[in-house]
Amino acid sequence: MILPILSFGHYGLREETREVEKDYPQLKEMISNMFETMYHANGVGLAAPQVNIPLRIFVVDGSPLDPIEDENMEGFKKVFINPTKLNETGEEWPYEEGCLSIPDIREDVWRPANIRLRYFDQDFNEHVEVFKGMQARVIQHEYDHLEGVLFTDYLSGLRKKMVKSRLNKISKGQINAEYPMRFPKK
Ligand code: NI
């Protein structure tokens, strides 16, 4: 089932998230809905708060990205449950990020090159793993959603000013997204 994606300005994107319980009854269904919603919107990552579920889970699939440009993204399809960021290392590098909750806005964000993460997969097996490059980038962006953080929060004062009116429009629903969205209630 395709779920509506919360837009910038919706409270659900800033809400505190809870851990997913091991016996969470609709876990498989939730994961499959999240993948379906992400693919339909042509995203490479989707976090539960974006579909108004305040739980610590996100899904990624990097295969839609150009395999020549992003070699390590091919077959990078994963579910991250209750992830904990252990550390981030390496030099910060800029990448023009976008977000399904913030259509049509892309801005450079600087993040460390590597992230070490503890997480559970969809069978609740625990993993501790280091991710690099674009894999790290996607994880850092989605992890932020679990903390109520959006990529636009990182923009400099000047860049923020420049996108402010477009963000306001998005939060008022004045946008033609190619997928179902839910906007803040007036
Ligand atoms: Ni996002």
Backbone and ligand atoms as CSV (ligand in chain L), in Angstrom:
chain,resi,resn,atom,element,x,y,z
A,1,MET,N,N,0.844,-1.189,0.000
A,1,MET,CA,C,0.000,0.000,0.000
A,1,MET,C,C,0.883,1.245,0.000
A,2,ILE,N,N,0.546,2.152,-0.912
A,2,ILE,CA,C,1.293,3.405,-0.969
A,2,ILE,C,C,0.748,4.360,0.096
A,3,LEU,N,N,1.641,4.856,0.939
A,3,LEU,CA,C,1.242,5.747,2.025
A,3,LEU,C,C,1.555,7.185,1.634
A,4,PRO,N,N,0.737,8.148,2.088
A,4,PRO,CA,C,1.067,9.545,1.818
A,4,PRO,C,C,2.322,9.955,2.590
A,5,ILE,N,N,3.152,10.762,1.959
A,5,ILE,CA,C,4.397,11.221,2.570
A,5,ILE,C,C,4.175,12.606,3.180
A,6,LEU,N,N,4.567,12.755,4.424
A,6,LEU,CA,C,4.397,14.043,5.106
A,6,LEU,C,C,5.281,15.093,4.462
A,7,SER,N,N,4.739,16.278,4.331
A,7,SER,CA,C,5.507,17.371,3.731
A,7,SER,C,C,6.247,18.158,4.803
A,8,PHE,N,N,7.246,18.879,4.353
A,8,PHE,CA,C,7.920,19.866,5.195
A,8,PHE,C,C,6.859,20.685,5.927
A,9,GLY,N,N,7.072,20.908,7.209
A,9,GLY,CA,C,6.116,21.694,7.975
A,9,GLY,C,C,5.150,20.840,8.773
A,10,HIS,N,N,5.044,19.549,8.414
A,10,HIS,CA,C,4.152,18.652,9.154
A,10,HIS,C,C,4.819,18.241,10.465
A,11,TYR,N,N,4.031,18.296,11.535
A,11,TYR,CA,C,4.552,18.001,12.866
A,11,TYR,C,C,5.166,16.592,12.946
A,12,GLY,N,N,4.593,15.656,12.212
A,12,GLY,CA,C,5.061,14.266,12.266
A,12,GLY,C,C,6.537,14.101,11.930
A,13,LEU,N,N,7.077,15.034,11.153
A,13,LEU,CA,C,8.498,14.943,10.784
A,13,LEU,C,C,9.410,15.345,11.942
A,14,ARG,N,N,8.847,16.011,12.939
A,14,ARG,CA,C,9.647,16.508,14.071
A,14,ARG,C,C,9.363,15.747,15.352
A,15,GLU,N,N,8.430,14.799,15.269
A,15,GLU,CA,C,7.992,14.081,16.451
A,15,GLU,C,C,9.076,13.130,16.962
A,16,GLU,N,N,9.061,12.893,18.269
A,16,GLU,CA,C,10.021,11.943,18.846
A,16,GLU,C,C,9.660,10.519,18.411
A,17,THR,N,N,10.683,9.713,18.099
A,17,THR,CA,C,10.415,8.343,17.636
A,17,THR,C,C,10.686,7.339,18.755
A,18,ARG,N,N,9.979,6.220,18.699
A,18,ARG,CA,C,10.168,5.128,19.663
A,18,ARG,C,C,10.844,3.946,18.967
A,19,GLU,N,N,11.484,3.099,19.786
A,19,GLU,CA,C,12.082,1.873,19.255
A,19,GLU,C,C,10.973,0.938,18.775
A,20,VAL,N,N,11.302,0.132,17.759
A,20,VAL,CA,C,10.368,-0.885,17.270
A,20,VAL,C,C,10.488,-2.105,18.180
A,21,GLU,N,N,9.369,-2.582,18.699
A,21,GLU,CA,C,9.394,-3.776,19.552
A,21,GLU,C,C,9.601,-5.009,18.674
A,22,LYS,N,N,10.294,-5.976,19.269
A,22,LYS,CA,C,10.625,-7.187,18.512
A,22,LYS,C,C,9.375,-7.917,18.010
A,23,ASP,N,N,8.313,-7.846,18.797
A,23,ASP,CA,C,7.088,-8.554,18.392
A,23,ASP,C,C,6.061,-7.584,17.791
A,24,TYR,N,N,6.548,-6.480,17.261
A,24,TYR,CA,C,5.638,-5.507,16.627
A,24,TYR,C,C,4.792,-6.235,15.590
A,25,PRO,N,N,3.472,-6.191,15.747
A,25,PRO,CA,C,2.631,-7.114,14.977
A,25,PRO,C,C,2.629,-6.898,13.466
A,26,GLN,N,N,2.664,-5.650,13.001
A,26,GLN,CA,C,2.561,-5.450,11.544
A,26,GLN,C,C,3.907,-5.078,10.942
A,27,LEU,N,N,4.991,-5.633,11.486
A,27,LEU,CA,C,6.319,-5.219,11.026
A,27,LEU,C,C,6.526,-5.482,9.524
A,28,LYS,N,N,6.212,-6.718,9.091
A,28,LYS,CA,C,6.421,-7.081,7.670
A,28,LYS,C,C,5.598,-6.183,6.752
A,29,GLU,N,N,4.366,-5.958,7.151
A,29,GLU,CA,C,3.466,-5.136,6.342
A,29,GLU,C,C,3.982,-3.693,6.281
A,30,MET,N,N,4.452,-3.197,7.434
A,30,MET,CA,C,4.958,-1.822,7.470
A,30,MET,C,C,6.174,-1.686,6.553
A,31,ILE,N,N,7.082,-2.659,6.609
A,31,ILE,CA,C,8.286,-2.603,5.773
A,31,ILE,C,C,7.897,-2.647,4.292
A,32,SER,N,N,6.966,-3.522,3.960
A,32,SER,CA,C,6.593,-3.640,2.548
A,32,SER,C,C,5.887,-2.363,2.071
A,33,ASN,N,N,5.071,-1.757,2.920
A,33,ASN,CA,C,4.445,-0.470,2.562
A,33,ASN,C,C,5.484,0.629,2.387
A,34,MET,N,N,6.502,0.615,3.234
A,34,MET,CA,C,7.528,1.661,3.136
A,34,MET,C,C,8.314,1.525,1.829
A,35,PHE,N,N,8.669,0.287,1.470
A,35,PHE,CA,C,9.374,0.092,0.188
A,35,PHE,C,C,8.487,0.514,-0.979
A,36,GLU,N,N,7.221,0.102,-0.938
A,36,GLU,CA,C,6.318,0.426,-2.041
A,36,GLU,C,C,6.175,1.946,-2.194
A,37,THR,N,N,6.034,2.621,-1.061
A,37,THR,CA,C,5.888,4.081,-1.070
A,37,THR,C,C,7.152,4.750,-1.611
A,38,MET,N,N,8.314,4.233,-1.180
A,38,MET,CA,C,9.593,4.799,-1.617
A,38,MET,C,C,9.791,4.603,-3.127
A,39,TYR,N,N,9.526,3.388,-3.614
A,39,TYR,CA,C,9.721,3.110,-5.049
A,39,TYR,C,C,8.779,3.955,-5.892
A,40,HIS,N,N,7.530,4.079,-5.434
A,40,HIS,CA,C,6.536,4.840,-6.191
A,40,HIS,C,C,6.969,6.298,-6.332
A,41,ALA,N,N,7.673,6.802,-5.309
A,41,ALA,CA,C,8.105,8.205,-5.329
A,41,ALA,C,C,9.523,8.342,-5.884
A,42,ASN,N,N,10.086,7.247,-6.378
A,42,ASN,CA,C,11.452,7.244,-6.917
A,42,ASN,C,C,12.497,7.717,-5.908
A,43,GLY,N,N,12.317,7.332,-4.651
A,43,GLY,CA,C,13.294,7.686,-3.625
A,43,GLY,C,C,14.313,6.575,-3.431
A,44,VAL,N,N,15.419,6.906,-2.784
A,44,VAL,CA,C,16.417,5.885,-2.454
A,44,VAL,C,C,16.412,5.581,-0.954
A,45,GLY,N,N,15.581,6.309,-0.205
A,45,GLY,CA,C,15.471,6.050,1.220
A,45,GLY,C,C,14.155,6.612,1.736
A,46,LEU,N,N,13.611,5.960,2.765
A,46,LEU,CA,C,12.384,6.466,3.380
A,46,LEU,C,C,12.399,6.077,4.857
A,47,ALA,N,N,12.123,7.057,5.711
A,47,ALA,CA,C,12.088,6.808,7.152
A,47,ALA,C,C,10.640,6.830,7.630
A,48,ALA,N,N,10.354,6.016,8.652
A,48,ALA,CA,C,8.969,5.859,9.118
A,48,ALA,C,C,8.278,7.189,9.455
A,49,PRO,N,N,8.967,8.141,10.114
A,49,PRO,CA,C,8.273,9.402,10.411
A,49,PRO,C,C,7.735,10.092,9.158
A,50,GLN,N,N,8.352,9.845,8.010
A,50,GLN,CA,C,7.879,10.473,6.769
A,50,GLN,C,C,6.515,9.956,6.341
A,51,VAL,N,N,6.140,8.776,6.838
A,51,VAL,CA,C,4.801,8.272,6.549
A,51,VAL,C,C,3.973,8.253,7.838
A,52,ASN,N,N,4.324,9.180,8.720
A,52,ASN,CA,C,3.559,9.436,9.948
A,52,ASN,C,C,3.569,8.262,10.923
A,53,ILE,N,N,4.663,7.502,10.930
A,53,ILE,CA,C,4.829,6.411,11.893
A,53,ILE,C,C,6.025,6.779,12.771
A,54,PRO,N,N,5.793,7.113,14.046
A,54,PRO,CA,C,6.889,7.607,14.885
A,54,PRO,C,C,7.747,6.491,15.464
A,55,LEU,N,N,8.303,5.660,14.579
A,55,LEU,CA,C,9.134,4.535,15.018
A,55,LEU,C,C,10.516,4.643,14.387
A,56,ARG,N,N,11.504,3.992,15.054
A,56,ARG,CA,C,12.889,4.075,14.592
A,56,ARG,C,C,13.165,3.001,13.539
A,57,ILE,N,N,12.769,3.280,12.342
A,57,ILE,CA,C,12.998,2.349,11.232
A,57,ILE,C,C,13.076,3.135,9.932
A,58,PHE,N,N,14.028,2.739,9.082
A,58,PHE,CA,C,14.041,3.297,7.732
A,58,PHE,C,C,14.480,2.239,6.731
A,59,VAL,N,N,14.118,2.465,5.470
A,59,VAL,CA,C,14.477,1.534,4.401
A,59,VAL,C,C,15.272,2.297,3.343
A,60,VAL,N,N,16.158,1.595,2.665
A,60,VAL,CA,C,16.930,2.208,1.581
A,60,VAL,C,C,17.018,1.222,0.416
A,61,ASP,N,N,17.118,1.764,-0.785
A,61,ASP,CA,C,17.493,0.972,-1.951
A,61,ASP,C,C,18.179,1.910,-2.930
A,62,GLY,N,N,19.474,1.709,-3.062
A,62,GLY,CA,C,20.277,2.600,-3.900
A,62,GLY,C,C,20.300,2.215,-5.360
A,63,SER,N,N,19.672,1.100,-5.728
A,63,SER,CA,C,19.796,0.652,-7.127
A,63,SER,C,C,19.265,1.628,-8.173
A,64,PRO,N,N,18.257,2.488,-7.853
A,64,PRO,CA,C,17.831,3.437,-8.894
A,64,PRO,C,C,18.910,4.442,-9.282
A,65,LEU,N,N,19.908,4.640,-8.420
A,65,LEU,CA,C,20.962,5.594,-8.762
A,65,LEU,C,C,21.827,5.024,-9.881
A,66,ASP,N,N,22.394,5.910,-10.636
A,66,ASP,CA,C,23.240,5.525,-11.752
A,66,ASP,C,C,24.406,4.642,-11.274
A,67,PRO,N,N,24.435,3.379,-11.713
A,67,PRO,CA,C,25.468,2.463,-11.200
A,67,PRO,C,C,26.885,2.866,-11.609
A,68,ILE,N,N,26.992,3.668,-12.651
A,68,ILE,CA,C,28.340,4.077,-13.056
A,68,ILE,C,C,28.865,5.143,-12.094
A,69,GLU,N,N,27.965,6.070,-11.745
A,69,GLU,CA,C,28.372,7.125,-10.820
A,69,GLU,C,C,28.498,6.627,-9.388
A,70,ASP,N,N,27.632,5.704,-9.008
A,70,ASP,CA,C,27.560,5.268,-7.621
A,70,ASP,C,C,27.637,3.752,-7.544
A,71,GLU,N,N,28.826,3.260,-7.800
A,71,GLU,CA,C,29.043,1.832,-7.930
A,71,GLU,C,C,28.586,1.047,-6.702
A,72,ASN,N,N,28.841,1.619,-5.520
A,72,ASN,CA,C,28.534,0.833,-4.320
A,72,ASN,C,C,27.054,0.881,-3.932
A,73,MET,N,N,26.240,1.532,-4.753
A,73,MET,CA,C,24.815,1.602,-4.442
A,73,MET,C,C,24.032,0.446,-5.061
A,74,GLU,N,N,24.621,-0.230,-6.027
A,74,GLU,CA,C,23.892,-1.316,-6.675
A,74,GLU,C,C,23.670,-2.459,-5.685
A,75,GLY,N,N,22.427,-2.861,-5.544
A,75,GLY,CA,C,22.106,-3.936,-4.614
A,75,GLY,C,C,22.113,-3.498,-3.165
A,76,PHE,N,N,22.237,-2.193,-2.933
A,76,PHE,CA,C,22.218,-1.676,-1.563
A,76,PHE,C,C,20.769,-1.489,-1.139
A,77,LYS,N,N,20.129,-2.612,-0.809
A,77,LYS,CA,C,18.729,-2.592,-0.365
A,77,LYS,C,C,18.685,-3.157,1.047
A,78,LYS,N,N,18.221,-2.342,1.978
A,78,LYS,CA,C,18.303,-2.748,3.374
A,78,LYS,C,C,17.191,-2.131,4.202
A,79,VAL,N,N,16.933,-2.812,5.318
A,79,VAL,CA,C,16.016,-2.292,6.336
A,79,VAL,C,C,16.838,-2.042,7.592
A,80,PHE,N,N,16.689,-0.877,8.189
A,80,PHE,CA,C,17.410,-0.534,9.412
A,80,PHE,C,C,16.392,-0.330,10.534
A,81,ILE,N,N,16.463,-1.205,11.522
A,81,ILE,CA,C,15.548,-1.110,12.656
A,81,ILE,C,C,16.333,-0.729,13.908
A,82,ASN,N,N,15.800,0.201,14.660
A,82,ASN,CA,C,16.421,0.684,15.907
A,82,ASN,C,C,17.916,0.967,15.751
A,83,PRO,N,N,18.288,1.733,14.747
A,83,PRO,CA,C,19.709,2.013,14.534
A,83,PRO,C,C,20.260,2.953,15.599
A,84,THR,N,N,21.530,2.746,15.938
A,84,THR,CA,C,22.264,3.657,16.822
A,84,THR,C,C,23.526,4.072,16.106
A,85,LYS,N,N,23.720,5.367,16.012
A,85,LYS,CA,C,24.949,5.876,15.398
A,85,LYS,C,C,26.076,5.705,16.413
A,86,LEU,N,N,27.099,4.920,16.083
A,86,LEU,CA,C,28.214,4.709,17.019
A,86,LEU,C,C,29.255,5.801,16.840
A,87,ASN,N,N,29.650,6.052,15.596
A,87,ASN,CA,C,30.480,7.229,15.331
A,87,ASN,C,C,30.506,7.544,13.843
A,88,GLU,N,N,31.005,8.728,13.559
A,88,GLU,CA,C,31.191,9.145,12.173
A,88,GLU,C,C,32.644,9.576,12.031
A,89,THR,N,N,33.281,9.121,10.960
A,89,THR,CA,C,34.694,9.428,10.766
A,89,THR,C,C,34.916,9.880,9.323
A,90,GLY,N,N,36.165,10.295,9.071
A,90,GLY,CA,C,36.514,10.688,7.706
A,90,GLY,C,C,36.194,12.152,7.459
A,91,GLU,N,N,36.669,12.594,6.313
A,91,GLU,CA,C,36.497,14.000,5.989
A,91,GLU,C,C,35.061,14.314,5.597
A,92,GLU,N,N,34.621,15.495,5.952
A,92,GLU,CA,C,33.298,15.921,5.510
A,92,GLU,C,C,33.335,16.236,4.021
A,93,TRP,N,N,32.276,15.856,3.328
A,93,TRP,CA,C,32.188,16.152,1.887
A,93,TRP,C,C,30.776,16.617,1.556
A,94,PRO,N,N,30.666,17.468,0.533
A,94,PRO,CA,C,29.355,18.021,0.191
A,94,PRO,C,C,28.619,17.139,-0.819
A,95,TYR,N,N,27.328,17.026,-0.658
A,95,TYR,CA,C,26.506,16.342,-1.657
A,95,TYR,C,C,25.161,17.052,-1.712
A,96,GLU,N,N,24.650,17.193,-2.912
A,96,GLU,CA,C,23.379,17.881,-3.089
A,96,GLU,C,C,22.242,16.929,-2.719
A,97,GLU,N,N,21.683,17.113,-1.523
A,97,GLU,CA,C,20.663,16.202,-1.027
A,97,GLU,C,C,19.269,16.688,-1.394
A,98,GLY,N,N,18.384,15.731,-1.485
A,98,GLY,CA,C,16.969,16.015,-1.661
A,98,GLY,C,C,16.206,15.170,-0.663
A,99,CYS,N,N,14.898,15.338,-0.611
A,99,CYS,CA,C,14.099,14.601,0.367
A,99,CYS,C,C,12.674,14.493,-0.161
A,100,LEU,N,N,12.079,13.313,-0.034
A,100,LEU,CA,C,10.713,13.126,-0.536
A,100,LEU,C,C,9.719,14.031,0.194
A,101,SER,N,N,10.065,14.478,1.389
A,101,SER,CA,C,9.186,15.377,2.138
A,101,SER,C,C,9.367,16.834,1.714
A,102,ILE,N,N,10.412,17.083,0.911
A,102,ILE,CA,C,10.729,18.459,0.495
A,102,ILE,C,C,10.950,18.465,-1.014
A,103,PRO,N,N,9.878,18.228,-1.801
A,103,PRO,CA,C,10.044,18.054,-3.241
A,103,PRO,C,C,10.687,19.266,-3.912
A,104,ASP,N,N,11.474,18.981,-4.931
A,104,ASP,CA,C,12.032,20.013,-5.822
A,104,ASP,C,C,13.068,20.928,-5.174
A,105,ILE,N,N,13.510,20.616,-3.971
A,105,ILE,CA,C,14.589,21.412,-3.394
A,105,ILE,C,C,15.790,20.491,-3.186
A,106,ARG,N,N,16.925,20.912,-3.710
A,106,ARG,CA,C,18.167,20.161,-3.500
A,106,ARG,C,C,19.230,21.155,-3.085
A,107,GLU,N,N,19.976,20.790,-2.029
A,107,GLU,CA,C,20.998,21.705,-1.528
A,107,GLU,C,C,22.192,20.889,-1.041
A,108,ASP,N,N,23.355,21.492,-1.168
A,108,ASP,CA,C,24.570,20.849,-0.665
A,108,ASP,C,C,24.527,20.717,0.853
A,109,VAL,N,N,24.851,19.512,1.309
A,109,VAL,CA,C,24.996,19.270,2.744
A,109,VAL,C,C,26.348,18.598,2.960
A,110,TRP,N,N,27.077,19.060,3.975
A,110,TRP,CA,C,28.379,18.470,4.294
A,110,TRP,C,C,28.212,17.441,5.406
A,111,ARG,N,N,28.748,16.238,5.169
A,111,ARG,CA,C,28.678,15.195,6.211
A,111,ARG,C,C,29.974,14.398,6.201
A,112,PRO,N,N,30.326,13.803,7.361
A,112,PRO,CA,C,31.518,12.950,7.406
A,112,PRO,C,C,31.380,11.762,6.443
A,113,ALA,N,N,32.513,11.252,5.970
A,113,ALA,CA,C,32.510,10.235,4.919
A,113,ALA,C,C,31.969,8.886,5.382
A,114,ASN,N,N,32.210,8.531,6.638
A,114,ASN,CA,C,31.867,7.180,7.097
A,114,ASN,C,C,30.984,7.231,8.339
A,115,ILE,N,N,30.131,6.217,8.442
A,115,ILE,CA,C,29.302,6.105,9.644
A,115,ILE,C,C,29.347,4.663,10.141
A,116,ARG,N,N,29.519,4.526,11.436
A,116,ARG,CA,C,29.484,3.191,12.060
A,116,ARG,C,C,28.174,3.102,12.822
A,117,LEU,N,N,27.433,2.045,12.516
A,117,LEU,CA,C,26.046,1.951,12.957
A,117,LEU,C,C,25.782,0.588,13.582
A,118,ARG,N,N,25.043,0.589,14.687
A,118,ARG,CA,C,24.460,-0.669,15.186
A,118,ARG,C,C,22.991,-0.647,14.818
A,119,TYR,N,N,22.503,-1.746,14.256
A,119,TYR,CA,C,21.091,-1.788,13.864
A,119,TYR,C,C,20.605,-3.223,13.815
A,120,PHE,N,N,19.318,-3.389,13.664
A,120,PHE,CA,C,18.717,-4.711,13.500
A,120,PHE,C,C,18.126,-4.781,12.103
A,121,ASP,N,N,18.256,-5.956,11.486
A,121,ASP,CA,C,17.624,-6.141,10.170
A,121,ASP,C,C,16.177,-6.581,10.375
A,122,GLN,N,N,15.493,-6.894,9.270
A,122,GLN,CA,C,14.057,-7.177,9.389
A,122,GLN,C,C,13.768,-8.476,10.141
A,123,ASP,N,N,14.774,-9.337,10.320
A,123,ASP,CA,C,14.588,-10.543,11.135
A,123,ASP,C,C,15.079,-10.326,12.560
A,124,PHE,N,N,15.388,-9.064,12.879
A,124,PHE,CA,C,15.874,-8.669,14.203
A,124,PHE,C,C,17.220,-9.298,14.557
A,125,ASN,N,N,18.042,-9.510,13.545
A,125,ASN,CA,C,19.446,-9.860,13.797
A,125,ASN,C,C,20.220,-8.562,13.954
A,126,GLU,N,N,21.102,-8.553,14.969
A,126,GLU,CA,C,21.861,-7.340,15.245
A,126,GLU,C,C,23.101,-7.271,14.359
A,127,HIS,N,N,23.422,-6.066,13.891
A,127,HIS,CA,C,24.621,-5.856,13.073
A,127,HIS,C,C,25.356,-4.622,13.588
A,128,VAL,N,N,26.686,-4.663,13.488
A,128,VAL,CA,C,27.479,-3.441,13.652
A,128,VAL,C,C,28.308,-3.332,12.384
A,129,GLU,N,N,28.157,-2.214,11.666
A,129,GLU,CA,C,28.724,-2.132,10.333
A,129,GLU,C,C,29.176,-0.700,10.047
A,130,VAL,N,N,30.247,-0.606,9.256
A,130,VAL,CA,C,30.700,0.714,8.799
A,130,VAL,C,C,30.232,0.907,7.364
A,131,PHE,N,N,29.617,2.048,7.076
A,131,PHE,CA,C,29.178,2.374,5.714
A,131,PHE,C,C,29.947,3.595,5.238
A,132,LYS,N,N,30.253,3.585,3.944
A,132,LYS,CA,C,31.072,4.671,3.385
A,132,LYS,C,C,30.402,5.292,2.166
A,133,GLY,N,N,30.908,6.447,1.794
A,133,GLY,CA,C,30.481,7.080,0.542
A,133,GLY,C,C,28.986,7.312,0.484
A,134,MET,N,N,28.400,6.983,-0.671
A,134,MET,CA,C,26.969,7.246,-0.864
A,134,MET,C,C,26.099,6.419,0.078
A,135,GLN,N,N,26.562,5.211,0.421
A,135,GLN,CA,C,25.786,4.409,1.377
A,135,GLN,C,C,25.684,5.150,2.700
A,136,ALA,N,N,26.836,5.670,3.161
A,136,ALA,CA,C,26.846,6.437,4.414
A,136,ALA,C,C,25.930,7.646,4.288
A,137,ARG,N,N,25.998,8.319,3.172
A,137,ARG,CA,C,25.219,9.538,2.942
A,137,ARG,C,C,23.726,9.277,3.091
A,138,VAL,N,N,23.254,8.212,2.420
A,138,VAL,CA,C,21.822,7.901,2.482
A,138,VAL,C,C,21.425,7.549,3.926
A,139,ILE,N,N,22.265,6.770,4.586
A,139,ILE,CA,C,21.969,6.377,5.971
A,139,ILE,C,C,21.945,7.603,6.890
A,140,GLN,N,N,22.911,8.487,6.730
A,140,GLN,CA,C,22.960,9.692,7.576
A,140,GLN,C,C,21.694,10.528,7.401
A,141,HIS,N,N,21.258,10.662,6.154
A,141,HIS,CA,C,20.051,11.448,5.877
A,141,HIS,C,C,18.817,10.792,6.519
A,142,GLU,N,N,18.681,9.468,6.337
A,142,GLU,CA,C,17.498,8.779,6.870
A,142,GLU,C,C,17.558,8.715,8.396
A,143,TYR,N,N,18.745,8.515,8.941
A,143,TYR,CA,C,18.902,8.474,10.396
A,143,TYR,C,C,18.434,9.803,11.003
A,144,ASP,N,N,18.785,10.873,10.350
A,144,ASP,CA,C,18.360,12.193,10.813
A,144,ASP,C,C,16.837,12.283,10.947
A,145,HIS,N,N,16.109,11.653,10.015
A,145,HIS,CA,C,14.647,11.692,10.091
A,145,HIS,C,C,14.158,11.100,11.415
A,146,LEU,N,N,14.876,10.089,11.923
A,146,LEU,CA,C,14.468,9.462,13.188
A,146,LEU,C,C,14.711,10.406,14.360
A,147,GLU,N,N,15.572,11.406,14.149
A,147,GLU,CA,C,15.879,12.386,15.186
A,147,GLU,C,C,15.101,13.683,14.946
A,148,GLY,N,N,14.201,13.667,13.988
A,148,GLY,CA,C,13.411,14.858,13.688
A,148,GLY,C,C,14.184,15.933,12.952
A,149,VAL,N,N,15.296,15.527,12.308
A,149,VAL,CA,C,16.162,16.496,11.627
A,149,VAL,C,C,15.978,16.376,10.112
A,150,LEU,N,N,15.884,17.520,9.435
A,150,LEU,CA,C,15.765,17.553,7.976
A,150,LEU,C,C,17.011,18.192,7.387
A,151,PHE,N,N,17.319,17.846,6.134
A,151,PHE,CA,C,18.583,18.350,5.569
A,151,PHE,C,C,18.609,19.869,5.489
A,152,THR,N,N,17.431,20.472,5.384
A,152,THR,CA,C,17.382,21.931,5.298
A,152,THR,C,C,17.815,22.596,6.620
A,153,ASP,N,N,17.791,21.813,7.713
A,153,ASP,CA,C,18.239,22.363,9.004
A,153,ASP,C,C,19.728,22.732,8.966
A,154,TYR,N,N,20.471,22.089,8.058
A,154,TYR,CA,C,21.919,22.307,8.014
A,154,TYR,C,C,22.316,23.512,7.153
A,155,LEU,N,N,21.366,24.081,6.434
A,155,LEU,CA,C,21.734,25.140,5.501
A,155,LEU,C,C,22.196,26.393,6.242
A,156,SER,N,N,23.087,27.100,5.607
A,156,SER,CA,C,23.557,28.362,6.177
A,156,SER,C,C,22.405,29.368,6.187
A,157,GLY,N,N,22.559,30.419,6.969
A,157,GLY,CA,C,21.528,31.444,7.048
A,157,GLY,C,C,21.135,31.971,5.683
A,158,LEU,N,N,22.132,32.167,4.845
A,158,LEU,CA,C,21.872,32.707,3.508
A,158,LEU,C,C,21.081,31.721,2.657
A,159,ARG,N,N,21.526,30.448,2.632
A,159,ARG,CA,C,20.815,29.436,1.833
A,159,ARG,C,C,19.384,29.255,2.355
A,160,LYS,N,N,19.247,29.284,3.692
A,160,LYS,CA,C,17.915,29.142,4.295
A,160,LYS,C,C,16.989,30.246,3.799
A,161,LYS,N,N,17.524,31.459,3.772
A,161,LYS,CA,C,16.719,32.588,3.298
A,161,LYS,C,C,16.288,32.355,1.858
A,162,MET,N,N,17.233,31.784,1.072
A,162,MET,CA,C,16.948,31.615,-0.349
A,162,MET,C,C,15.881,30.561,-0.620
A,163,VAL,N,N,15.759,29.556,0.251
A,163,VAL,CA,C,14.748,28.523,-0.002
A,163,VAL,C,C,13.481,28.740,0.828
A,164,LYS,N,N,13.485,29.777,1.656
A,164,LYS,CA,C,12.386,29.964,2.606
A,164,LYS,C,C,11.005,30.016,1.950
A,165,SER,N,N,10.897,30.775,0.870
A,165,SER,CA,C,9.567,30.913,0.273
A,165,SER,C,C,9.126,29.601,-0.374
A,166,ARG,N,N,10.092,28.848,-0.913
A,166,ARG,CA,C,9.721,27.547,-1.496
A,166,ARG,C,C,9.304,26.566,-0.396
A,167,LEU,N,N,9.976,26.628,0.740
A,167,LEU,CA,C,9.591,25.759,1.864
A,167,LEU,C,C,8.196,26.119,2.372
A,168,ASN,N,N,7.926,27.422,2.437
A,168,ASN,CA,C,6.595,27.861,2.861
A,168,ASN,C,C,5.515,27.332,1.927
A,169,LYS,N,N,5.807,27.385,0.625
A,169,LYS,CA,C,4.834,26.885,-0.355
A,169,LYS,C,C,4.575,25.394,-0.146
A,170,ILE,N,N,5.664,24.641,0.060
A,170,ILE,CA,C,5.503,23.202,0.272
A,170,ILE,C,C,4.614,22.956,1.488
A,171,SER,N,N,4.884,23.686,2.571
A,171,SER,CA,C,4.126,23.430,3.797
A,171,SER,C,C,2.676,23.883,3.679
A,172,LYS,N,N,2.378,24.682,2.649
A,172,LYS,CA,C,0.979,25.060,2.410
A,172,LYS,C,C,0.329,24.172,1.352
A,173,GLY,N,N,1.078,23.191,0.866
A,173,GLY,CA,C,0.517,22.285,-0.122
A,173,GLY,C,C,0.509,22.855,-1.525
A,174,GLN,N,N,1.216,23.965,-1.717
A,174,GLN,CA,C,1.247,24.576,-3.050
A,174,GLN,C,C,2.373,23.954,-3.868
A,175,ILE,N,N,2.194,22.692,-4.181
A,175,ILE,CA,C,3.226,21.956,-4.909
A,175,ILE,C,C,2.559,20.787,-5.624
A,176,ASN,N,N,3.102,20.451,-6.791
A,176,ASN,CA,C,2.575,19.295,-7.519
A,176,ASN,C,C,3.558,18.134,-7.425
A,177,ALA,N,N,3.474,17.389,-6.339
A,177,ALA,CA,C,4.342,16.223,-6.215
A,177,ALA,C,C,3.728,15.090,-7.029
A,178,GLU,N,N,4.583,14.194,-7.512
A,178,GLU,CA,C,4.082,13.102,-8.340
A,178,GLU,C,C,3.710,11.884,-7.498
A,179,TYR,N,N,3.542,12.102,-6.205
A,179,TYR,CA,C,3.147,11.020,-5.303
A,179,TYR,C,C,2.269,11.631,-4.213
A,180,PRO,N,N,1.466,10.788,-3.551
A,180,PRO,CA,C,0.563,11.333,-2.524
A,180,PRO,C,C,1.352,11.936,-1.358
A,181,MET,N,N,0.928,13.126,-0.945
A,181,MET,CA,C,1.570,13.778,0.204
A,181,MET,C,C,0.505,14.215,1.189
A,182,ARG,N,N,0.925,14.399,2.419
A,182,ARG,CA,C,0.027,14.947,3.441
A,182,ARG,C,C,0.651,16.228,3.975
A,183,PHE,N,N,-0.158,17.276,3.966
A,183,PHE,CA,C,0.340,18.589,4.370
A,183,PHE,C,C,-0.183,18.949,5.761
A,184,PRO,N,N,0.461,19.918,6.423
A,184,PRO,CA,C,-0.014,20.301,7.749
A,184,PRO,C,C,-1.456,20.790,7.677
A,185,LYS,N,N,-2.209,20.482,8.729
A,185,LYS,CA,C,-3.588,20.993,8.782
A,185,LYS,C,C,-3.541,22.478,9.096
A,186,LYS,N,N,-4.490,23.180,8.520
A,186,LYS,CA,C,-4.496,24.636,8.753
A,186,LYS,C,C,-5.199,24.956,10.066
L,1,NI,NI,NI,14.487,12.759,3.589
